[in-house]
Amino acid sequence: MVAFTPEPLDLKSIDTIRALAADVVAKANSGHPGAPMGLAAAAHVLWSRFLKANPKDSKWFARDRFVLSNGCALQYIILHLLGYKLTLDDLKAFRQVDSKTPGHPEYHHTDGVEVTTGPLGQGFSNAVGFAIAEAHLAATFNKEGFNIVDNYTYVFLGDGCLMEGVASEAASIAGHQRLGKLIAIYDDNHITIDGDTNVAFTEDVLKRFEAYGWHVAEVKNGNSNYEGIYNAIIEAQKVKDKPSLIKLETIIGYGSKQQGTHGVHGSPLKKDDIVQLKQAIGFPPEESFFVPREVYDLYGKIAEKGAFAQSKWEALFVEYGKKFPNEYAELSRRIKGELPQGWEQKLPVYKVGDPAVASRKLSETVLTAIHGTLPELFGGSADLTGSNLTRVKNDVDFQPPSSGLGNHAGRYFRYGVREHGMGAILNGLSAYGAILPYGGTFFNFVSYAAGAVRLAALSGHQVIWVATHDSIGLGEDGPTHQPVETAIHFRATPNLQVWRPADGNETSAAYLVAINSRTTPSILCLSRQNLPQLEGSTIAKAAKGGYVLHEVEGKEDLTIVSTGSEVSIVVEAAGKLSSDGLKIRVVSLPSWEIFDAQSQEYRLSVLRSGAPILSVEAYSTIGWERYSHEQFGLKGWGSSGPYDKVYAKFGLTGSNIAELGKKTIEFYRKKGGEVVSPLIKAF
Amino acid sequence: MVAFTPEPLDLKSIDTIRALAADVVAKANSGHPGAPMGLAAAAHVLWSRFLKANPKDSKWFARDRFVLSNGCALQYIILHLLGYKLTLDDLKAFRQVDSKTPGHPEYHHTDGVEVTTGPLGQGFSNAVGFAIAEAHLAATFNKEGFNIVDNYTYVFLGDGCLMEGVASEAASIAGHQRLGKLIAIYDDNHITIDGDTNVAFTEDVLKRFEAYGWHVAEVKNGNSNYEGIYNAIIEAQKVKDKPSLIKLETIIGYGSKQQGTHGVHGSPLKKDDIVQLKQAIGFPPEESFFVPREVYDLYGKIAEKGAFAQSKWEALFVEYGKKFPNEYAELSRRIKGELPQGWEQKLPVYKVGDPAVASRKLSETVLTAIHGTLPELFGGSADLTGSNLTRVKNDVDFQPPSSGLGNHAGRYFRYGVREHGMGAILNGLSAYGAILPYGGTFFNFVSYAAGAVRLAALSGHQVIWVATHDSIGLGEDGPTHQPVETAIHFRATPNLQVWRPADGNETSAAYLVAINSRTTPSILCLSRQNLPQLEGSTIAKAAKGGYVLHEVEGKEDLTIVSTGSEVSIVVEAAGKLSSDGLKIRVVSLPSWEIFDAQSQEYRLSVLRSGAPILSVEAYSTIGWERYSHEQFGLKGWGSSGPYDKVYAKFGLTGSNIAELGKKTIEFYRKKGGEVVSPLIKAF
């Protein structure tokens, strides 16, 4: 064991973090001073003695990852002291509109923030994703003497994160996968918003994590036991085949007169309390945002150490490139986030007359076709592999080699029945870089992961959800498994593509756009039941999110717009109406988000004025008013039964839709006047 | 330890369950035969020797509760054999449209089904809710010699349930609360859809549950170790201060040629396999749905025992009524699901000029006012008590008495940071009966519990979500906490009331309708920021879901419709437009669902034809096209900052809305023709 004795400057640095935490939250008059004050010592020991990162190049690939799962101002303070692109003025603008320091750290928003945290349980689970990504890329690219991919993932988390089910799911996965380079530090401060953790959280956390297969350790007096913190991390690093959880006993708001109470959890310290805090540590008591020059200097040296580590790594990587030019080229491309030239050529193309196939199967065909060309694809399923069809033939499982079931170079992940954990891990895999993760479950159960999906969209993580069994078309499993409200939930989420392809070409288009959208998550809603290959569909047209599948000569009587498995039913209805001499256009709208991103001119050419538009989809109709004058769908829950009988029960048949089409035409004839496209708005 | 030796008829009964499971799934050509076949012995031992229930009166209040968390055909088979309202023909109609035997058991749909299961993790967590309800009502109503409330909750669950985070959350709560009468039997069959549990689930389950504070036990050879099952349950009953988890080692699909493989998990047995199964147990090999007469007789006797237990309990309850008439009257009323006469009189009423108050605070005022009158109200929060304002002053915490923090008669529950677990527990509390549960969290984090909210709506559990901090109006916490997509998600969910009250009277109305809606869950979206008391609002009007807050004389130029915290901003905008000589109606629409339930005549009197309608809400605008011609809201995510600055950033100000109002009026003037209400549809 290496002895560790803090220098006086270490103590001053820790005091600086505490004082800044008090000041930052007081200036904003909002935020959480307690956790940063309690975690200041651990943060300083970790960053000054362990963390390998270069503040001048926050995206350096080989850096250690640090996640503050109990997202708070501590993150900003550390980043500022180290010289990331975050000034003292940014700290002063904490929680102000358009600042770099929003209430909770956001990925893609603030330099050095690895993932968005604040919603509890997410950051910890993202960190599991980081550790998986590291293990996978290391197993894939490292060579004897060239540990190109070789970093730790450190995560701080609190009681709240440990209570959230998403973190339980991720923790069980991490233990199973033996992720030795994941080191979590649990801030055991005994305080949550409701007061003492005794009111709701009395489980034995360390025992629970041991049950998951983790190495666990405990550090008492975590506010000043620098050596204990240091040694626990050293020990954790030595355990190579298990993730580590270090329980750090701290006093929340350490240094405040209210320390150890929930009074310092989510409210600023009072002015006199801040004064006494600064007096106690020898800081000018009336000066806010005071940072001793020598503390900046110390952190500057830490930053230089990181820059030096990067330069050493870069030299090694160049050497690696000489010996292993293919691997070098491949990893370089993936780190840059570029896709291989012409990968799209692999996408399957279909023509009318090709067999009817379920779109979950069409998805499998796409994955099979592109799997070799896009080695960054890293798949998985929440225990529905055979249903989601997410596993390409001969794929290797990502498993600890000791399991005998695969290895960490494997590209297929068994998430177990853990949708939320999977969602948060997918986010972490994407944020790590060089990996394009996808995960499968039934569409209905993407809702279990709503917390993670939302953060993928907010953060811009490219994650693909293979969401099969996407409607009442799943049949027998019944309403407990049949989504009704799910599509509109995710369509209403900004920066999230929901795709509901109607056939093979549209499925290829969905993958095309989802894979090319590097900062947007996608949900692909895929059918269990077979779908015919449609006349008029092409990848290029579907890639616009919406297009005219069937055009008429002259002025139409009606346009019917639909998605996914209902498009072929609508085509049948249009056929019936045509035999009655009516002119019916059919529009397929597989992705609202992508359609909305087209020019208004294009959009109006698809959903044009002049005749009514009727929408048809096997979901709640809410939201379709944006694209249609009349809407048909489900008024309530689905039903358990063979899928064709369920469709018939709800009137989703060619003949019923033809009837509704007639009613629509009749209604607008009677009404008179011009029928204006719903896309034409006042502002 | 009582010795237990099965009679030959016990074995025949178990064989019958297995054969029926094979037949039921084969007939449907869909379903899960493996789990019922593996669990047949445990089910028989439990129901024949322990379970106190009366099949002729499935709602008898004092019954033991049984939850099949891994929801499958086993539930229907047992209910049929016992003589619940489920015929052999119902079994034959398994997974057929409109049958009593949908793919997964549904509460309110099939006699004897205690909660809807199938979505994994939910049933187990509902069972925790049952055990809480039992402990609470027992502590509240039982008297020396009168254990009126005294039942066990038994739950069967599989690997899938144990992997789901929602179950982890609920399990930790159950351990903390020392729920001694909860007995869970874990079907450890080592098989999930993806194959052997080794691929994803290698944690030490029993150790984990010990860490949560559970009593744990293990039974080997669970397919034939009847005595082991029996004794484990007896032992579990003896442990009064801990919930129990019995790990039952079983072979999935026991008796099938494919037993022990995932081939029997979710697919029917092949014909020859069923034949050999029946030959092996001495059943006519070609006959389907064969039930020996003597098995019906045995189950009939079990049922009689249940009926006798009920009659004994009823006699005891009558005695109780003589000694404790008030408690008797109160409990009787609550069991019947009736509300106290005139409780609504307690609802606070406001008038213009009363102080502006945040609707979360108005909610607290309502709860305080009705708390004494409605003792069935059982509140709580997911560690946001001081923010949600869900705890009425001097409320007692529901806590194990040994904690010194409260007792089980307490009506306030500390859920910890466990939204999904809370949601599923709320459902269980409601399904138990005699309790009206509510739970608080930020509106954004109701999404973490989406899986449970959906089942509340599908099942008709009366559960009230106190969802505070309901928009960008929460300010500093920022976009990670600001819902944008959340309202439309839940508005699109059938049988779910979303309320977004604009002031005090509307908050009272929301509670009025939510509490009177006995089979519908509600989400009350409540502001962090203060809201003025509006001119024109009344409880009666708001209770219609939507109403004209401000009417004009003659024909209006514009109607603006809004909800919650934006209504007062719209009123301000209307004022500005009025000073410009325009006639502006203002409509408040606190609940779409309740408004939609009004007559078309009423609805058209509120959102009438003749002038354009503009909607304003601080969420995604998707869905508002149903009620308005033009929509204003958030185009993307929110922002972190003081709430008024955030509102200004997004144009949610009186002056900007007045501008948009003018644009709307202008646009429709130019367009010409009649402006028709969006509520008028073709079919």
Interface residues (C-beta under 8 A of the other chain):
Chain A: A28 S30 G31 G71 R95 Q96 V97 D98 S99 P102 G103 H104 E106 T116 T117 G118 P119 L120 G121 D159 G160 C161 M163 E164 G165 V166 A167 S168 E169 S172 I173 G175 H176 T192 I193 D194 N198 V199 A200 F201 T202 E203 D204 V205 K207 R208 E210 A211 Y212 G213 S381 D383 L384 T385 G386 S387 D397 Q399 S403 L405 R414 Y415 G416 V417 R418 H420 G421 N444 F445 S447 Y448 A450 G451 R454 L455 L458 G475 E476 D477 G478 P479 T480 H481 V484 E485 I488 H489 F490 R491 A492 T493 P494 N495 P612 S620 I622 G623 E625 R626 H629 E630 F632 K635 G636 W637 S639 S640 G641 P642 K645 V646 K649 L660 K663 T664 E666 F667 Y668 K671 G673 E674 V676 P678 K681 A682 F683
Chain B: A28 S30 G31 G71 R95 Q96 V97 D98 S99 P102 G103 H104 E106 T116 T117 G118 P119 L120 G121 D159 G160 C161 M163 E164 G165 V166 A167 S168 E169 S172 I173 G175 H176 T192 I193 D194 N198 V199 A200 F201 T202 E203 D204 V205 K207 R208 E210 A211 Y212 G213 S381 D383 L384 T385 G386 S387 D397 Q399 S403 L405 R414 Y415 G416 V417 R418 E419 H420 G421 N444 F445 S447 Y448 A450 G451 R454 L455 L458 G475 E476 D477 G478 P479 T480 H481 V484 E485 I488 H489 F490 R491 A492 T493 P494 N495 P612 S620 I622 G623 E625 R626 H629 E630 F632 K635 G636 W637 S639 S640 G641 P642 K645 V646 K649 L660 K663 T664 E666 F667 Y668 K671 G673 E674 V676 P678 K681 A682 F683
